[in-house]
Amino acid sequence: MYFKLLRSSWDDFALCAGVLAGFFLVAHIVTAVVLAFFSDGTSLMISGMILPIVSAFLILIYSLSYSGFQFSHLVRLGCTRRRSLALTLGAAAAVALFCMLLSALLAWLELSLAPSLWQAITGCDGVYYGRDGWVALDNVSPNALFVELFVMPLWGWFVIPLATMAAGVLCGTILHRFGKKGMWALWALWMSVCFVPQILDSYLDRLPDLTLLGIGSGAALVLAFGWAVWYLLRAPVPE
């Protein structure tokens, strides 16, 4: 039944692919135009940073949708709660894996093909990269193109799908539990995500080790996800 469920959700995968490919193409079209008409010998390689972030929003949205609506639909069709939850989490995990793999593929394509294209556009005779310092990858000449590389750290590629999937299931469960009133809780969570990092940034010198803060936030998310799973296994589902 799991693969049947995935086949019925092919349009979700198609939409994710379209969104990621769209961001990728728009970024490179804009970059090509800027290099062609306003080139100053520099460029940016950002797919390895932007696409995982876009994927995070997609995973959050679909995890919320599956846990908030698809779970109830499966239970009404006669599936047990355990099986419905397993199918729901499996579908969300498939979307998360698809988004991250496609993001990695597009980032690899950018790294492999974009420098040659940018050299052709600008007429530069070499490329050298900057990331955490200056790293020369060929003989640097005065006419070489400098490319600043932005890439998500390796751990981020694993943390993003897990964290956003857990957050999406939590948000979907809040809607399932509180209905329209749950929107206020989601709004408060969103405002926290938007503004708390800015507030903390103003007090970085007064804060304890940020590693402990990150571990605490992760532990809170794990506990909240555990509550979401516990509730969905016992939640009333309207006919």
Salt bridges, closest charged atoms under 4 A:
GLU110 OE2 - HIS28 NE2 2.89
